[in-house]
């Protein structure tokens, strides 16, 4: 990342909206924003496949589902945040990854300027490429600040995207099982949360 360019860009924006870049409250803002971008746009400096290197052999092909993975990203159209939850399912083909690796994979792609549709596909495609599972399904529900604080101004509205690959694509029963788990308000033993 080029901190110098970010700092200069922020100064230009501040001047462009009529602010005084030398005002006490804004003196360190350009540097702060440059440091912030290392955190919120750090996905450009990461390789998604690195998150899926460590694997474990399994003798089962039962579905693995991880849901409620919180993410934060930035819309590439307005550079405003969008955030929400991701659910991932895959059917192993002799190998699984640690559960934290699924969340880390989401982070790599979320920490880039994004659109939700592409983010959904990138997570699914990375899993298909790296793990070679029998199938993958990814579901994302998010709120976009570009729709809630500007433009149409509809707070609370959510956008849902999902993709299916492999066996999930051709098997409605598998997709239905995934959605039943994702939308369930019960924990493993069937008791209400």
N, C-alpha and C positions, 0 to 999 in steps of 0.2 A: 504494500500500500504506500502511496505517496502522500505523506502527511503535509508536505509543503503545498501541494495542489489543493488538498482539502481545506487547509487553513485559508488560502487565498480565495477559494470558492465561497467559503462561509462569509468572509469579509465582504465579498462582492454582493452576496445576497443581503446581508445586513444593510449595506449602503443602498442597495436597490429598493428596499422597503422603506427607506427614509431614516434608518437608525444611524446613530453616531458610534462608529466602531471603537472610539476612544472613551466612550462612557464607562464609568467604573464597573457597572454590572456586566458589561460586554467585553471588557478587556481580555479575559481569558477564555471567552466562549469559543473562538475558532480552534484553539488548542484542545479544549475539552471535547469538542465535536470530533476532531481528528482521532483522539483516543477512543471515543465511543465507537467510531466506525471500525476500529480493530476488533471490537467485540461483536457488533451487530452485523458486520459484513465479512467476518473472518472465514466464511465458508469458501471464499475464493482461494484461500491459501491452504485448503484441505482437499484431500482426495477421498472420495466416498468409498472407494474399494478398500482403503486402509482400515476402515471401520469393520470390515467383514472378513478380515484375514484369519483371525482366531476362530476355529470351528471345532465342533465336537461330533463324533460319530454317534449315530442313533440307529436302532434296529426297527424303528417305527415310522410310519408315514402319517401319523395323526396330525391334525391341524394345530399349528402354533398361532395363537392370537395375542397380541399386545395392544391394549387400547388406552385411551386417555393420555396419550403422549402430548403434553403441552408444547406448543411451539410459538415463536414470534418471528415474523419476517417483515420485509419491506416491499411494498408494491412498487414495481418498476415504472408504473405510469405516473404516480404522484409522489413517490418516495415517502409515503406515509405507512405506518404499521398496519399489518393484519396479523391476527393471532387466533389460535383455537386449539383443537385437539385432532390428533391423528390416531387411527386404528390400522394395524397391519396384521395380515394373516398370511401364512405360507404353509405349504405342504412339503415337508422335508423330503429330500432325495438322498438319504443316508447321512446328511449333515445338518446341524443346527448351529446358530451363533448364540452367544450370550444375549440375554434380553436387553441389557444396557446398550448393546451394539445397534439394536433397532432404533432406539432413541437417538443415539449418536449419528446414525445415518440421516435421520430426519434433520438434525441440527446442521449438518454439512450443507444440505440444500436450502434449508430455511434461512441460513445466514448469508444470503445472496439477494440481490434485487430479484424479485420473483413475481409470477402470477400463480395463483393457486392451482390452476389446471396443470401447469408444467411441473410444479412441485409434486403433485400427486403422481404423475407419470415417472418423474425422475427417481422417486423412492422405489416404486414398483420395478422399474427397469433395472436399477442397480441390483436389487435382490435377485431378479431373474438371471442377470449376467453373472454375478459373483457366486451365488449359491447353487444355481441350476436346480431350483426346486420344481416340484411337479405343478405348482401353481402359486400365485401371489394375488392378494387383494389389498388395496390401500383405500382408505376412506378418510376424508378431511372435512371438518366443519369449522368455519372461521368467520370472524367478524372483521370487516375491512373499514378502517378509519377513513379511507377516501370516499366511502359511501355514508358514513355516519356523522362525520364532522364537517363535511363540505358537500357540494353538489346536492344530491337529493335529500341529504340529512335524515336518514332513517336509522337511528340507534337501535341496536338489538337485532337488526336483520342479519341473517347468517347465510353464507354460501356453502353449499355442499358439493364436493366432487368425489368421485370414486372411479377406480380403474380395476379391471380384473385381467389376469394373465394366466395362461396355461389352463389347468383343469377348472379353475374358477370361472373362466370365460365361457366354457361350454356346459357348465353344470349348475343349473338354477338352484338345486337343493344345497349345494355347497355355498352359493352366494347367500341364500336365505339363512343358513346356519350362521354365517358370518354376521349378517345384519341382526339376527336374533341376539347374538352375544354382545355386539356393539351397542345395541339399544336397550339391553337388559339393565334393570335397576336392582337386580339380585346379585348376591355374591355366590361363590361356588356351591355353598350348601343350600341354596334356594331361599334363604331368609331375606326379607326386605331390608334394604339399607336404611 
